[in-house]
């Protein structure tokens, strides 16, 4: 059960990093929809934590943002390790 929680936390960090990248680029959900074919409603659900993205959805969102999902995942995992080390 603990691993399920850690996977959920990792998924949340990945989504947060994708959302941060979208905002950093100044893109609306509509602009991302046009780039990757995922509805802005679904993007909103994912960003608000109402839906967990499938691997395909996360890949398409990353591609629409012009970022490598593997790098996003690595950053999310690094943040997880850093948060574990804090007292």
Secondary structure as GFF3:
##gff-version 3
##sequence-region A 1 87
A	DSSP	alpha_helix	2	24	.	.	.	ID=ss1
A	DSSP	alpha_helix	29	36	.	.	.	ID=ss2
A	DSSP	alpha_helix	40	47	.	.	.	ID=ss3
A	DSSP	alpha_helix	55	65	.	.	.	ID=ss4
A	DSSP	alpha_helix	69	85	.	.	.	ID=ss5
###
